[in-house]
Amino acid sequence: MQTIMSETLLLEQYRNFPKELQIAVSSYFELLSQNYNLYVNQAFNLNKTRQLGGLEGKIKVPENFNEPIEDFADYM
């Protein structure tokens, strides 16, 4: 089982890295962040806008929809 490093320990190790490695870690973190945002946008369709009338013609309402239901005649 993989454990997650605490933020404090992660930051401490980052600060102990040489400058070149800090730059590489920062670049990698930025790449991960961009990929995560892209994944979230695709997974939840956050950039997709809804269009009015998207279900037009897909739902049919019968002509007698508003007429009384015979089975309930005893209750009316």
N, C-alpha and C positions, 0 to 999 in steps of 0.2 A: 504494500500500500504506500502510495506516495504522499508525503506530508507537505504542507504549504509552509514556506518560510515566513516568519513574522516580518512585518513591515520594518520594524526596528533593525532586525538582523540583516535584512535585505539592503536597507539604506547604509548600514555600517559597512557591509562588504563592498557596496558600490563606491563608497568614499575611499576605501583602501585600494581600489583598482588604480592602475596608471591612467593618465589622462586619455591616451589612445583607446584604451579598453572602455572607459566611461563613455566616450563618443560612440563606440560600436554598440554598447548596451543601449544607449539613448536612441540610436537609429533603429535598433531592433524593436525597442518598445514602441516607437512611433509606427513602425510597420505593423506590429501586432494590433495596435489601436485602430489603424486604418482598416485592416482586414476584419476586425471585430465589428466595426461600424458598418462595413459593407455587408457582412453576414446578417446583422440585425435588420438592416434595411430590406434585404432580400427575403429574409425569413418572415417578416411581419408586413411586407409590402408597404413600408412607411412612405415611400415616394410615389405610390400609386394613388391617383385621385379618382374618386367615384364620379360616374356620369349619371345624370338624371335620365330616367327611362331605360335603364339597363335591363330591367326585367319585363319591359313592354312586350306583350304578345305571348309571354310564357305562362301566364296565369289566366285561366278562364273562369269567369263567374257565370253560373247558370242563370238563365232568364228568370226563373222562379225563386231566386235567392231571397227576396224580401217577402215572399208569400208565407202564410202560416204553415207550420209543419203538421201534417195530419195526425201524427202520433201524439202530439200535445193537445189535441182538441179537447180532451177531457179536463185539462187543467186551465182552459181559457174561459 
